[in-house]
Amino acid sequence: MARLKVTQIRSGIGRKSNQRDSLRSLGLKRINDVVVKEDRPEIRGMIFVVNHLVTVEEVE
């Protein structure tokens, strides 16, 4: 199964609560935090909500 490397590039301060919650659920706490997650619909949905705050790369 594919994996996604998600890097936070912008702050969640001043954002809507659902965006802050999505960042926290992804495991991102501060700028330049990196997490690797399985490529699943739930994860894709959280990334979609905060796509302006993160960058996403596909890794093996």
URHU-V668629 format. One record per residue. N is the residue number from 1. OMEGA is omega in radians with two decimals (* if undefined). D_FIRST is the distance of its C-alpha to the first C-alpha in Angstrom with 2 decimals. Layout:
n/omega/d_first
N/OMEGA/D_FIRST
N/OMEGA/D_FIRST
This chain:
n/omega/d_first
1/-3.13/0.00
2/3.10/3.80
3/-3.12/6.59
4/3.05/10.08
5/-3.07/13.32
6/-3.13/16.05
7/3.10/19.67
8/-3.12/22.68
9/3.11/25.43
10/-3.09/27.98
11/3.05/29.61
12/-3.13/29.26
13/3.11/33.02
14/3.13/34.87
15/3.11/31.85
16/-3.06/31.61
17/3.14/30.63
18/3.09/27.46
19/3.10/26.26
20/3.13/27.26
21/3.12/25.57
22/3.08/22.25
23/-3.12/22.54
24/3.13/23.40
25/3.07/20.57
26/3.14/18.08
27/-3.13/20.00
28/-3.09/21.98
29/-3.08/25.67
30/3.14/27.27
31/-3.12/27.11
32/2.98/24.93
33/-3.13/22.76
34/3.03/19.17
35/3.07/16.18
36/-3.08/12.48
37/3.02/10.52
38/3.12/7.18
39/3.14/7.15
40/-3.13/9.14
41/-3.13/12.57
42/3.14/14.54
43/3.11/13.40
44/3.12/13.96
45/3.11/17.33
46/3.11/18.38
47/3.14/17.65
48/-3.13/19.66
49/-3.06/22.54
50/-3.06/22.81
51/3.10/21.72
52/-3.13/25.21
53/-3.04/24.84
54/2.92/21.53
55/-3.08/19.78
56/3.05/16.06
57/3.09/14.29
58/3.12/10.85
59/3.13/10.15
60/*/8.26
